[in-house]
């Protein structure tokens, strides 16, 4: 059963091209991991894979529309999904209207268990991105997890 889950829309205090460039290269995601987790993750420009509880799961980029949209697809997850990030110009040229849309093949049981949790997770990512773009630490974020310069 195909399920579409949309995050909230929010204005991020970065221009669309700046925000897009953070997400376009999958190697950037490794920089936000704690040092002890980096060895479990491999990434190149187009994909990222991690060993989680004995399973190799991954994400790969399947579409890039410069400064507008990036679409990711599962690459070894327990269910099929696509995750699209939208970077739309806001009324202020230095800000971006941002949203995430997840399309997943979930059976009834998985939809019942995960549906609300997935929406909450997407909203938390959006909230964290807004907070960081405004120079604030996201709620519940441990600053010691930040990569050392």
Phi, psi and omega in degrees: 000122179283131181234135176248126179236124181252135173285171171294158172266143179211158177264121179259136184279053174215147176293152182308319181294325179294314182293316178304316183295335176293327186260347189289330182250116184297338178295336179298329183294329181297328181297338182267003180271149173297150185308320183289345180265341185299327182291340180272358186238135172237142182213148168229188184303321187261345186210162176219139180226146179220151174266116181233115180048045177084356180252139175268114178240154183206175181218136178228150178280128178246347178203136173229124173243104189314126175064014183230312186205144170228132179243128178250153177227150178299151177218070180106029177268163180291349175215157182278134178205160169231142181235120181246132176253131182245128182241087183261141178299137175267178179296331175267125184296346180261015180227161184228133168279118188241140176207152176241135175234128179251127172243124186223148173268100181239134174286172185304316182296313180295321179297317180297316183283317189261337188312302181293323180293323179293318177299315178299318180296316178297317179297323179293323176297315179298313179301318180295319179296318177298311181301312182296324180292339179260008178080016178254154173280135177298149178303131178079007182271135179266111183301337180292348179278349181293140178297146178279136181284000000 
